[in-house]
Each structure stands twice: as C-alpha cells, then as structure tokens.
C-alpha cells in the first residue's frame, strides 16, 4: 500500500508538471491491458513476475515547438500490476503513422518511475536476495526508458484498437550494472476527442 501511495503521489506530480509543459489539448484517452513480464525472446528475466498490467494514458495534441521532430504527441501513462508487482508511471512522446486509412503504426518513447526492485541485498547468501532474484525483475534504476511499439486499426473516427509491446530498461545509460528489463504485451483501446 505504501508503494501505491508513492506512485499516486508521483502521478499527481507528473500530471501537474506536464499540465504546465504541454501546450496542446487532450486529444485521446487510452486503456491498455498487457500481459506483464512476457518472455518473447528467451533472453533476460522474462517470466519472473506475473499478473496483468492495467494502464491508462492521456495523449495531447503536438505543440508547435515539436514540429521539427515530426510533431510527436506528448502523453502521460500510469500502469498498475494486478499481482502487486512492478507498477510505474511516466511521460513521453508518441509518433503515429497511418499506413492506410484504417491501419496505423506508432512508436512511443518516454521515461517512467517504478516501484519494483532496483537492486538486491549485498549478501549472496541472504534468503531475501535469493527469493527476489528468482521471483522479481531486477531493474537496476528507479527511472527507466519506455519505448513502445504499436500496430493498430482506426475502427471509426472516435475509436482505435491496437496491439502494444513495451520495454522498460535503463539501457546502461540511466544506470550501470544489473538491467534485466521488463517486457509487456497486450491490447489497447483508444477514444479520440473532437474528430
């Protein structure tokens, strides 16, 4: 419960900060439902944690000053794990491209802060260390990058549906050392305002 209180406080702070930083209006509200800690490649820590991630996202119109970067749309994201494992929240930019009038792709890139495990206890014989190493993803940094890949369908003018893959990692840039990373895979439903 203490970890969740910290995440809620973090979300409120990010929301206030982004409200001042985002020049655009709210364009889209998204609900993501993702399988948590999937093991698609067979590498890394995939499959140590369990549950489903329920995520909410707010997407804003692209401010003029981002036109040089392809006019990405700023977003806020919050994720709650149903098994009480790694939760996170953050912000970033989303680039969307329409392949056809119905089919689109999207790449998002942002930063998140999480309440998962950063480091293990120092003593290799510590039973808590052994248990954590077997059952939790060791992320190595409280702040992580969040690249996201999306393939979606414009159902109509108001609704989109999509497949979503996201990866959380410090990339040996935000920190050094252990970096098991966290991969999540699932679906997204989006409602667009004013179209």
MIMAR-780295 format. One record per atom (N, C-alpha, C): residue number from 1; residue in one letter; atom name; x, y, z. Coordinates in Angstrom, 1 decimal. Atoms other than C-alpha are relative to their C-alpha. Layout:
 seq type atom     px     py     pz
 NUM    A   CA      X      Y      Z
...
REM end
This chain:
 seq type atom     px     py     pz
   1    X    N    0.8   -1.2    0.0
   1    X   CA    0.0    0.0    0.0
   1    X    C    0.9    1.3    0.0
   2    X    N   -0.9   -1.1   -0.1
   2    X   CA    2.9    2.3    0.8
   2    X    C    0.6    0.3   -1.4
   3    X    N   -0.6   -0.1    1.3
   3    X   CA    4.4    1.7   -2.7
   3    X    C   -1.1    0.7   -0.9
   4    X    N    1.1   -0.5    0.8
   4    X   CA    1.0    2.5   -4.3
   4    X    C   -0.2    1.5    0.3
   5    X    N    0.1   -1.4   -0.4
   5    X   CA    0.8    5.8   -2.3
   5    X    C    1.0    0.8   -0.7
   6    X    N   -1.1   -0.7    0.7
   6    X   CA    4.2    6.8   -3.7
   6    X    C   -0.3    0.2   -1.5
   7    X    N    0.3   -0.1    1.4
   7    X   CA    3.0    6.0   -7.2
   7    X    C   -1.1    1.0   -0.3
   8    X    N    1.1   -0.9    0.1
   8    X   CA   -0.2    8.0   -6.8
   8    X    C    0.6    1.4    0.1
   9    X    N   -0.7   -1.4   -0.2
   9    X   CA    1.9   11.0   -5.5
   9    X    C    0.8    0.3   -1.2
  10    X    N   -0.8   -0.2    1.2
  10    X   CA    4.3   10.6   -8.4
  10    X    C   -0.9    0.4   -1.2
  11    X    N    0.9   -0.3    1.1
  11    X   CA    1.4   10.6  -10.9
  11    X    C   -0.6    1.4    0.1
  12    X    N    0.6   -1.3   -0.2
  12    X   CA   -0.1   13.7   -9.4
  12    X    C    1.1    1.1   -0.3
  13    X    N   -1.1   -1.0    0.3
  13    X   CA    3.3   15.5   -9.6
  13    X    C    0.3    0.1   -1.5
  14    X    N   -0.2    0.0    1.5
  14    X   CA    3.8   14.4  -13.2
  14    X    C   -1.1    0.7   -0.7
  15    X    N    1.2   -0.6    0.6
  15    X   CA    0.3   15.5  -14.0
  15    X    C    0.1    1.5    0.1
  16    X    N   -0.1   -1.5   -0.2
  16    X   CA    0.8   19.0  -12.6
  16    X    C    1.2    0.5   -0.9
  17    X    N   -1.2   -0.5    0.8
  17    X   CA    4.3   19.3  -14.2
  17    X    C   -0.4    0.0   -1.5
  18    X    N    0.3    0.1    1.4
  18    X   CA    3.0   18.1  -17.6
  18    X    C   -1.1    1.0   -0.4
  19    X    N    1.0   -0.9    0.3
  19    X   CA    0.0   20.3  -17.4
  19    X    C    0.5    1.4   -0.4
  20    X    N   -0.6   -1.3    0.3
  20    X   CA    2.3   23.3  -17.4
  20    X    C    0.9   -0.1   -1.3
  21    X    N   -1.0    0.2    1.1
  21    X   CA    4.7   21.8  -20.0
  21    X    C   -0.7   -0.3   -1.4
  22    X    N    0.6    0.4    1.3
  22    X   CA    2.2   20.5  -22.6
  22    X    C   -0.9    1.2   -0.5
  23    X    N    0.7   -1.1    0.6
  23    X   CA    0.9   23.2  -24.9
  23    X    C   -1.3   -0.4   -0.7
  24    X    N    1.2    0.5    0.7
  24    X   CA   -1.7   21.0  -26.6
  24    X    C   -1.1   -0.4    0.9
  25    X    N    1.3    0.5   -0.7
  25    X   CA   -5.2   19.9  -25.7
  25    X    C    0.0   -1.5    0.1
  26    X    N    0.2    1.4   -0.1
  26    X   CA   -6.2   16.5  -24.6
  26    X    C   -0.7   -0.5   -1.2
  27    X    N    0.5    0.6    1.2
  27    X   CA   -6.8   14.5  -27.8
  27    X    C   -0.6   -1.4    0.1
  28    X    N    0.3    1.4    0.0
  28    X   CA   -7.1   10.9  -26.7
  28    X    C    0.2   -0.6    1.4
  29    X    N   -0.1    0.8   -1.3
  29    X   CA   -7.7    8.6  -23.7
  29    X    C    0.1   -1.4   -0.4
  30    X    N   -0.3    1.4    0.3
  30    X   CA   -6.3    5.1  -23.8
  30    X    C   -0.1   -0.9    1.2
  31    X    N    0.0    1.1   -1.0
  31    X   CA   -6.8    1.9  -21.9
  31    X    C    0.8   -1.1   -0.6
  32    X    N   -0.8    1.2    0.4
  32    X   CA   -4.1   -0.8  -22.2
  32    X    C   -0.2   -1.1    1.0
  33    X    N    0.1    1.2   -0.8
  33    X   CA   -4.4   -4.3  -20.9
  33    X    C    1.2   -0.9   -0.5
  34    X    N   -1.2    0.6    0.5
  34    X   CA   -1.0   -6.0  -21.1
  34    X    C    0.4   -1.2    0.9
  35    X    N   -0.6    1.1   -0.8
  35    X   CA    0.5   -9.4  -20.0
  35    X    C    1.3    0.5    0.5
  36    X    N   -1.2   -0.5   -0.7
  36    X   CA    3.2   -8.5  -17.5
  36    X    C    1.2   -0.9   -0.1
  37    X    N   -1.2    0.7    0.0
  37    X   CA    6.8   -9.6  -18.0
  37    X    C    0.0   -1.2   -0.9
  38    X    N    0.1    1.1    0.9
  38    X   CA    6.4  -11.7  -21.1
  38    X    C    1.5   -0.4   -0.4
  39    X    N   -1.3    0.5    0.4
  39    X   CA    9.3  -13.8  -22.4
  39    X    C    0.0   -0.3   -1.5
  40    X    N    0.1    0.2    1.4
  40    X   CA    9.2  -13.3  -26.2
  40    X    C    1.3   -0.6   -0.6
  41    X    N   -1.3    0.4    0.7
  41    X   CA   12.9  -13.8  -27.0
  41    X    C    0.7   -1.1    0.7
  42    X    N   -0.7    1.0   -0.8
  42    X   CA   14.0  -16.3  -24.3
  42    X    C    1.2    0.6    0.6
  43    X    N   -1.1   -0.6   -0.7
  43    X   CA   16.6  -13.8  -23.1
  43    X    C   -0.4    0.8    1.2
  44    X    N    0.3   -0.9   -1.1
  44    X   CA   16.8  -11.9  -19.9
  44    X    C   -0.9   -0.7    1.0
  45    X    N    0.8    0.5   -1.2
  45    X   CA   14.4  -12.2  -17.0
  45    X    C   -1.4   -0.3   -0.3
  46    X    N    1.5    0.1    0.4
  46    X   CA   11.1  -12.6  -18.9
  46    X    C   -0.6   -1.2    0.7
  47    X    N    0.7    1.0   -0.7
  47    X   CA    8.6  -14.6  -16.9
  47    X    C    0.2   -0.1    1.5
  48    X    N   -0.2    0.1   -1.4
  48    X   CA    9.8  -13.9  -13.4
  48    X    C   -1.2    0.6    0.8
  49    X    N    1.1   -0.6   -0.6
  49    X   CA    6.9  -11.6  -12.5
  49    X    C   -1.3   -0.4   -0.7
  50    X    N    1.3    0.5    0.5
  50    X   CA    3.2  -12.3  -13.1
  50    X    C   -1.0    1.1    0.0
  51    X    N    1.1   -0.9    0.0
  51    X   CA   -0.1  -10.6  -13.5
  51    X    C   -0.3    0.7   -1.3
  52    X    N    0.4   -0.8    1.2
  52    X   CA   -1.7   -8.2  -15.9
  52    X    C    0.2    1.5    0.4
  53    X    N   -0.2   -1.5   -0.2
  53    X   CA   -0.9   -4.5  -16.3
  53    X    C   -1.3    0.7   -0.5
  54    X    N    1.1   -0.8    0.4
  54    X   CA   -3.9   -2.2  -16.4
  54    X    C    0.6    1.4   -0.1
  55    X    N   -0.7   -1.3    0.2
  55    X   CA   -2.7    1.1  -17.9
  55    X    C   -1.0    1.0   -0.5
  56    X    N    0.7   -1.1    0.5
  56    X   CA   -4.3    4.5  -18.5
  56    X    C    1.0    1.0   -0.6
  57    X    N   -0.8   -1.0    0.6
  57    X   CA   -2.9    7.1  -20.9
  57    X    C   -0.8    1.2   -0.5
  58    X    N    0.6   -1.3    0.6
  58    X   CA   -3.7   10.7  -21.8
  58    X    C    1.0    0.5   -1.0
  59    X    N   -0.9   -0.5    1.1
  59    X   CA   -2.4   11.9  -25.1
  59    X    C   -0.5    1.4   -0.5
  60    X    N    0.3   -1.4    0.3
  60    X   CA   -2.2   15.6  -26.0
  60    X    C    0.4    0.3   -1.5
  61    X    N   -0.4   -0.4    1.3
  61    X   CA   -2.0   17.4  -29.3
  61    X    C    1.4    0.5    0.0
  62    X    N   -1.4   -0.3    0.1
  62    X   CA    1.5   18.1  -30.5
  62    X    C    0.2    1.5    0.0
  63    X    N   -0.2   -1.5   -0.1
  63    X   CA    2.7   21.6  -29.5
  63    X    C    0.9    0.4   -1.2
  64    X    N   -0.7   -0.6    1.1
  64    X   CA    4.2   23.8  -32.3
  64    X    C    1.5   -0.2    0.1
  65    X    N   -1.4    0.1   -0.1
  65    X   CA    7.7   23.6  -30.9
  65    X    C    0.6   -1.4   -0.2
  66    X    N   -0.5    1.3    0.3
  66    X   CA    7.9   19.9  -31.6
  66    X    C   -0.1   -0.4   -1.5
  67    X    N    0.2    0.2    1.4
  67    X   CA    7.2   20.3  -35.3
  67    X    C    1.3   -0.5   -0.7
  68    X    N   -1.3    0.4    0.5
  68    X   CA   11.0   19.9  -36.0
  68    X    C    0.2   -1.5    0.1
  69    X    N   -0.2    1.4   -0.3
  69    X   CA   10.8   16.3  -34.6
  69    X    C   -1.1   -0.9   -0.6
  70    X    N    1.0    0.8    0.6
  70    X   CA    7.9   15.1  -36.7
  70    X    C   -1.4    0.2    0.7
  71    X    N    1.2   -0.3   -0.7
  71    X   CA    5.2   16.6  -34.4
  71    X    C   -0.6   -1.2    0.8
  72    X    N    0.5    1.1   -0.9
  72    X   CA    5.0   13.8  -31.8
  72    X    C   -1.0    0.6    1.0
  73    X    N    0.9   -0.5   -1.0
  73    X   CA    2.2   14.0  -29.3
  73    X    C    0.4   -0.4    1.4
  74    X    N   -0.3    0.3   -1.3
  74    X   CA    3.0   14.2  -25.6
  74    X    C   -1.1   -0.9    0.7
  75    X    N    0.9    0.8   -0.7
  75    X   CA    1.5   11.6  -23.3
  75    X    C    0.4   -0.2    1.5
  76    X    N   -0.2    0.4   -1.4
  76    X   CA    1.1   10.6  -19.6
  76    X    C   -0.5   -1.4    0.1
  77    X    N    0.3    1.5   -0.1
  77    X   CA    1.0    6.9  -18.6
  77    X    C    0.1   -0.4    1.4
  78    X    N   -0.1    0.7   -1.3
  78    X   CA    0.2    5.0  -15.5
  78    X    C   -0.4   -1.4   -0.1
  79    X    N    0.2    1.5    0.1
  79    X   CA    0.4    1.2  -15.0
  79    X    C   -0.1   -0.6    1.4
  80    X    N    0.2    0.7   -1.2
  80    X   CA   -1.0   -0.9  -12.2
  80    X    C    0.1   -1.5   -0.3
  81    X    N   -0.1    1.5    0.1
  81    X   CA    0.0   -4.6  -11.9
  81    X    C   -0.9   -0.7    0.9
  82    X    N    1.0    0.7   -0.7
  82    X   CA   -2.8   -6.9  -10.8
  82    X    C    0.5   -0.9    1.1
  83    X    N   -0.6    0.9   -0.9
  83    X   CA   -0.4   -9.1   -8.9
  83    X    C    0.8    0.7    1.1
  84    X    N   -0.7   -0.8   -1.0
  84    X   CA    1.1   -6.3   -6.8
  84    X    C    1.5    0.0   -0.2
  85    X    N   -1.5    0.0    0.2
  85    X   CA    4.5   -6.5   -8.5
  85    X    C    0.3    1.4   -0.6
  86    X    N   -0.5   -1.3    0.4
  86    X   CA    6.1   -3.7  -10.6
  86    X    C   -1.1    0.9   -0.7
  87    X    N    0.9   -1.1    0.6
  87    X   CA    3.9   -0.6  -11.2
  87    X    C    0.8    1.2   -0.4
  88    X    N   -0.8   -1.1    0.5
  88    X   CA    5.0    2.5  -13.0
  88    X    C   -0.8    1.1   -0.5
  89    X    N    0.6   -1.1    0.6
  89    X   CA    4.1    5.9  -14.3
  89    X    C    1.0    1.0   -0.6
  90    X    N   -1.0   -0.8    0.7
  90    X   CA    5.7    8.4  -16.6
  90    X    C   -0.7    0.9   -1.1
  91    X    N    0.4   -0.8    1.1
  91    X   CA    5.5   10.6  -19.7
  91    X    C    1.0   -0.2   -1.1
  92    X    N   -0.9    0.2    1.2
  92    X   CA    6.9   10.7  -23.2
  92    X    C   -0.7    0.6   -1.2
  93    X    N    0.5   -0.5    1.3
  93    X   CA    6.2   11.4  -26.9
  93    X    C   -0.4   -1.2   -0.8
  94    X    N    0.5    1.0    0.9
  94    X   CA    4.2    9.4  -29.4
  94    X    C    0.0    0.4   -1.4
  95    X    N    0.0   -0.2    1.5
  95    X   CA    4.8    9.3  -33.2
  95    X    C   -0.9   -1.0   -0.6
  96    X    N    0.9    0.9    0.7
  96    X   CA    1.9    7.9  -35.2
  96    X    C    0.1    0.2   -1.5
  97    X    N    0.0   -0.1    1.5
  97    X   CA    1.9    7.0  -38.9
  97    X    C   -1.1   -0.9   -0.5
  98    X    N    1.1    0.8    0.7
  98    X   CA   -1.1    5.9  -41.0
  98    X    C    0.5   -0.7   -1.2
  99    X    N   -0.4    0.8    1.2
  99    X   CA   -0.2    3.1  -43.4
  99    X    C   -1.1    0.1   -1.1
 100    X    N    1.2   -0.1    0.8
 100    X   CA   -3.7    3.2  -44.8
 100    X    C   -1.0    0.8    0.7
 101    X    N    1.0   -0.7   -0.7
 101    X   CA   -6.9    4.9  -43.9
 101    X    C   -0.5   -0.7    1.3
 102    X    N    0.4    0.8   -1.1
 102    X   CA   -7.5    2.1  -41.4
 102    X    C    1.1   -0.5    0.9
 103    X    N   -1.1    0.6   -0.7
 103    X   CA   -4.1    0.7  -40.4
 103    X    C    1.1    1.0    0.3
 104    X    N   -1.1   -0.9   -0.4
 104    X   CA   -1.5    2.6  -38.4
 104    X    C    1.0   -0.6    0.9
 105    X    N   -1.1    0.4   -0.9
 105    X   CA    1.7    2.2  -36.5
 105    X    C    0.4    1.2    0.9
 106    X    N   -0.4   -1.1   -1.0
 106    X   CA    3.0    4.1  -33.5
 106    X    C    1.3   -0.4    0.7
 107    X    N   -1.2    0.1   -0.9
 107    X   CA    6.3    4.5  -31.7
 107    X    C   -0.1    1.0    1.1
 108    X    N    0.0   -0.9   -1.2
 108    X   CA    6.3    6.0  -28.2
 108    X    C    1.4   -0.1    0.6
 109    X    N   -1.2    0.1   -0.8
 109    X   CA    9.4    6.9  -26.2
 109    X    C   -0.2    0.9    1.2
 110    X    N    0.2   -0.8   -1.2
 110    X   CA    9.3    8.1  -22.6
 110    X    C    0.9   -0.5    1.1
 111    X    N   -0.6    0.3   -1.3
 111    X   CA   10.6    7.9  -19.1
 111    X    C   -1.1   -0.4    1.0
 112    X    N    0.9    0.4   -1.1
 112    X   CA    8.9    6.1  -16.2
 112    X    C    0.8   -0.1    1.3
 113    X    N   -0.5    0.3   -1.3
 113    X   CA    9.5    5.8  -12.5
 113    X    C   -0.9   -1.2    0.5
 114    X    N    0.7    1.2   -0.4
 114    X   CA    8.6    2.4  -11.0
 114    X    C    0.2   -0.3    1.5
 115    X    N   -0.1    0.4   -1.4
 115    X   CA    8.1    0.8   -7.6
 115    X    C    0.5   -1.4    0.2
 116    X    N   -0.6    1.4    0.0
 116    X   CA    9.8   -2.5   -8.5
 116    X    C    1.3   -0.1    0.7
 117    X    N   -1.3    0.3   -0.6
 117    X   CA   13.1   -4.0   -7.4
 117    X    C    1.1    0.7   -0.8
 118    X    N   -1.2   -0.6    0.6
 118    X   CA   16.2   -1.9   -8.2
 118    X    C    1.2   -0.8    0.1
 119    X    N   -1.2    0.8   -0.3
 119    X   CA   19.0   -3.8   -6.5
 119    X    C   -0.4   -1.1    1.0
 120    X    N    0.1    1.1   -0.9
 120    X   CA   19.4   -7.0   -4.5
 120    X    C    0.8    0.3    1.3
 121    X    N   -0.9   -0.1   -1.2
 121    X   CA   20.7   -7.2   -0.9
 121    X    C    1.4   -0.5   -0.4
 122    X    N   -1.4    0.3    0.4
 122    X   CA   24.5   -7.4   -1.0
 122    X    C    0.5   -1.4    0.3
 123    X    N   -0.5    1.3   -0.4
 123    X   CA   25.0  -10.7    0.8
 123    X    C   -0.6   -1.1   -0.9
 124    X    N    0.5    1.1    0.9
 124    X   CA   24.7  -13.6   -1.8
 124    X    C   -0.8   -1.1    0.7
 125    X    N    0.7    1.1   -0.8
 125    X   CA   23.5  -16.0    1.0
 125    X    C   -1.3    0.5    0.6
 126    X    N    1.2   -0.5   -0.7
 126    X   CA   20.7  -13.7    2.2
 126    X    C   -1.2   -0.6   -0.7
 127    X    N    1.2    0.6    0.5
 127    X   CA   17.4  -15.6    1.8
 127    X    C   -0.9    0.9   -0.8
 128    X    N    0.8   -1.0    0.7
 128    X   CA   15.6  -12.4    0.8
 128    X    C    0.6    0.2   -1.4
 129    X    N   -0.6   -0.2    1.3
 129    X   CA   18.1  -11.9   -2.0
 129    X    C   -0.3   -1.1   -1.0
 130    X    N    0.3    1.2    0.8
 130    X   CA   17.7  -15.4   -3.3
 130    X    C   -1.4   -0.1   -0.5
 131    X    N    1.4    0.0    0.4
 131    X   CA   13.9  -15.2   -3.3
 131    X    C   -0.3    1.1   -1.0
 132    X    N    0.2   -1.0    0.9
 132    X   CA   13.9  -11.8   -5.0
 132    X    C    0.6   -0.3   -1.4
 133    X    N   -0.6    0.3    1.3
 133    X   CA   16.3  -12.9   -7.7
 133    X    C   -0.7   -1.1   -0.8
 134    X    N    0.7    1.1    0.7
 134    X   CA   14.1  -15.9   -8.5
 134    X    C   -1.4    0.5   -0.4
 135    X    N    1.4   -0.3    0.2
 135    X   CA   10.7  -14.1   -8.4
 135    X    C   -0.2    1.5   -0.5
 136    X    N    0.3   -1.4    0.4
 136    X   CA   11.2  -10.4   -9.3
 136    X    C    1.1    0.4   -1.1
 137    X    N   -0.9   -0.6    1.0
 137    X   CA   12.8   -8.5  -12.2
 137    X    C    0.8    1.1    0.7
 138    X    N   -1.0   -0.9   -0.6
 138    X   CA   15.9   -6.6  -11.1
 138    X    C    0.3    1.1   -1.0
 139    X    N    0.0   -1.0    1.0
 139    X   CA   15.7   -3.3  -12.9
 139    X    C    1.2    1.0    0.0
 140    X    N   -1.2   -0.8   -0.1
 140    X   CA   18.8   -1.5  -11.7
 140    X    C    0.0    1.5    0.1
 141    X    N    0.2   -1.4   -0.1
 141    X   CA   17.4    2.0  -11.7
 141    X    C   -1.4    0.3    0.2
 142    X    N    1.4   -0.4   -0.3
 142    X   CA   14.3    3.7  -10.3
 142    X    C   -0.6    0.7   -1.3
 143    X    N    0.5   -0.6    1.2
 143    X   CA   14.0    5.7  -13.6
 143    X    C    0.4   -0.9   -1.2
 144    X    N   -0.3    0.9    1.2
 144    X   CA   13.7    3.7  -16.9
 144    X    C   -0.5    0.6   -1.3
 145    X    N    0.5   -0.3    1.3
 145    X   CA   13.3    4.3  -20.6
 145    X    C   -1.2   -0.9   -0.3
 146    X    N    1.2    0.8    0.4
 146    X   CA    9.9    3.1  -22.1
 146    X    C   -0.2    0.2   -1.5
 147    X    N    0.4    0.0    1.4
 147    X   CA   10.0    2.5  -25.8
 147    X    C   -1.2   -0.9   -0.2
 148    X    N    1.2    0.8    0.2
 148    X   CA    6.6    1.2  -27.1
 148    X    C   -0.3   -0.1   -1.5
 149    X    N    0.3    0.2    1.4
 149    X   CA    5.7   -0.3  -30.4
 149    X    C   -1.5   -0.4   -0.2
 150    X    N    1.5    0.2    0.1
 150    X   CA    2.0   -0.3  -31.6
 150    X    C   -0.3   -0.3   -1.5
 151    X    N    0.6    0.2    1.3
 151    X   CA    0.2   -1.7  -34.6
 151    X    C   -1.5    0.0    0.2
 152    X    N    1.4   -0.2   -0.3
 152    X   CA   -3.4   -0.5  -34.7
 152    X    C   -0.9    0.1   -1.2
 153    X    N    1.1   -0.1    1.0
 153    X   CA   -6.7   -0.2  -36.5
 153    X    C   -0.9    1.2    0.4
 154    X    N    1.0   -1.1   -0.2
 154    X   CA   -8.8    3.0  -36.8
 154    X    C   -1.4   -0.6   -0.2
 155    X    N    1.3    0.7    0.1
 155    X   CA  -12.2    1.4  -36.1
 155    X    C   -1.0    1.0   -0.6
 156    X    N    0.8   -1.1    0.6
 156    X   CA  -14.0    4.7  -36.8
 156    X    C    0.6    1.3    0.5
 157    X    N   -0.6   -1.3   -0.3
 157    X   CA  -13.5    8.4  -36.2
 157    X    C    0.3    0.2    1.5
 158    X    N   -0.2   -0.1   -1.4
 158    X   CA  -13.7    8.0  -32.4
 158    X    C    0.9   -1.0    0.6
 159    X    N   -0.6    1.2   -0.7
 159    X   CA  -12.2    4.6  -31.6
 159    X    C    1.1   -0.6   -0.8
 160    X    N   -1.1    0.8    0.6
 160    X   CA   -8.9    2.8  -32.3
 160    X    C    0.2   -1.2    0.9
 161    X    N   -0.3    1.2   -0.7
 161    X   CA   -7.9   -0.7  -31.3
 161    X    C    1.4   -0.4   -0.5
 162    X    N   -1.4    0.3    0.4
 162    X   CA   -4.2   -1.9  -31.3
 162    X    C    0.6   -1.1    0.9
 163    X    N   -0.9    0.8   -0.7
 163    X   CA   -1.6   -4.4  -30.3
 163    X    C    1.1    0.8    0.5
 164    X    N   -1.0   -0.8   -0.6
 164    X   CA    1.0   -3.0  -27.9
 164    X    C    1.1   -0.8    0.5
 165    X    N   -1.2    0.6   -0.6
 165    X   CA    4.6   -4.1  -27.0
 165    X    C    0.8    1.1    0.6
 166    X    N   -0.8   -1.0   -0.7
 166    X   CA    6.5   -2.1  -24.4
 166    X    C    1.2   -0.6    0.7
 167    X    N   -1.2    0.5   -0.6
 167    X   CA   10.0   -2.5  -23.0
 167    X    C    0.5    1.1    1.0
 168    X    N   -0.6   -0.9   -1.0
 168    X   CA   11.3   -0.9  -19.8
 168    X    C    1.4   -0.4    0.4
 169    X    N   -1.4    0.4   -0.3
 169    X   CA   15.0   -0.7  -19.2
 169    X    C    0.8    1.3    0.2
 170    X    N   -0.9   -1.2   -0.2
 170    X   CA   17.8    1.7  -18.1
 170    X    C    1.0    0.1   -1.1
 171    X    N   -0.8    0.0    1.2
 171    X   CA   19.8    0.7  -21.2
 171    X    C    1.5    0.3    0.3
 172    X    N   -1.4   -0.3   -0.4
 172    X   CA   23.1    1.1  -19.3
 172    X    C    0.3    1.5   -0.3
 173    X    N   -0.2   -1.4    0.2
 173    X   CA   22.6    4.9  -19.8
 173    X    C   -0.5    0.7    1.2
 174    X    N    0.5   -0.6   -1.2
 174    X   CA   20.5    5.9  -16.8
 174    X    C    0.6   -0.6    1.2
 175    X    N   -0.7    0.7   -1.1
 175    X   CA   22.5    3.5  -14.6
 175    X    C    0.9   -1.0   -0.6
 176    X    N   -0.9    1.0    0.4
 176    X   CA   25.1    0.8  -14.8
 176    X    C   -0.3   -1.3    0.8
 177    X    N    0.1    1.2   -0.8
 177    X   CA   25.1   -2.8  -13.7
 177    X    C   -1.3   -0.8   -0.5
 178    X    N    1.1    0.9    0.3
 178    X   CA   22.1   -5.2  -13.5
 178    X    C   -1.2    0.8   -0.7
 179    X    N    1.0   -0.6    0.9
 179    X   CA   19.4   -4.4  -16.1
 179    X    C   -0.8   -1.1   -0.7
 180    X    N    0.8    1.1    0.6
 180    X   CA   17.0   -7.3  -16.6
 180    X    C   -1.0    0.4   -1.0
 181    X    N    1.0   -0.5    0.9
 181    X   CA   14.4   -5.2  -18.3
 181    X    C   -1.3   -0.6    0.2
 182    X    N    1.3    0.5   -0.2
 182    X   CA   10.7   -5.7  -18.4
 182    X    C   -0.8    0.2   -1.3
 183    X    N    0.8    0.0    1.3
 183    X   CA    8.6   -6.6  -21.5
 183    X    C   -1.4   -0.3    0.3
 184    X    N    1.5    0.2   -0.2
 184    X   CA    4.8   -6.3  -21.6
 184    X    C   -0.6    0.0   -1.4
 185    X    N    0.6    0.2    1.3
 185    X   CA    2.5   -7.3  -24.4
 185    X    C   -1.5   -0.1    0.2
 186    X    N    1.4    0.1   -0.2
 186    X   CA   -1.2   -6.7  -24.9
 186    X    C   -0.8    0.8   -1.0
 187    X    N    0.9   -0.8    0.9
 187    X   CA   -4.0   -4.6  -26.4
 187    X    C   -0.3    1.3    0.6
 188    X    N    0.3   -1.4   -0.4
 188    X   CA   -5.1   -1.0  -26.4
 188    X    C   -1.3    0.4   -0.6
 189    X    N    1.2   -0.6    0.5
 189    X   CA   -8.5    0.7  -26.8
 189    X    C    0.1    1.5    0.2
 190    X    N   -0.2   -1.4   -0.1
 190    X   CA   -8.4    4.4  -27.6
 190    X    C   -1.3    0.8   -0.4
 191    X    N    1.1   -0.9    0.4
 191    X   CA  -11.1    7.1  -27.6
 191    X    C    0.6    1.4   -0.3
 192    X    N   -0.5   -1.2    0.5
 192    X   CA  -10.3   10.2  -29.6
 192    X    C   -1.1    1.1    0.1
 193    X    N    1.0   -1.2   -0.1
 193    X   CA  -12.0   13.6  -28.8
 193    X    C    0.0    0.8   -1.3
 194    X    N    0.1   -1.1    1.0
 194    X   CA  -13.3   16.1  -31.3
 194    X    C    0.3   -0.4   -1.4
 195    X    N   -0.3    0.3    1.4
 195    X   CA  -12.9   14.2  -34.6
 195    X    C   -1.3   -0.4   -0.7
REM end
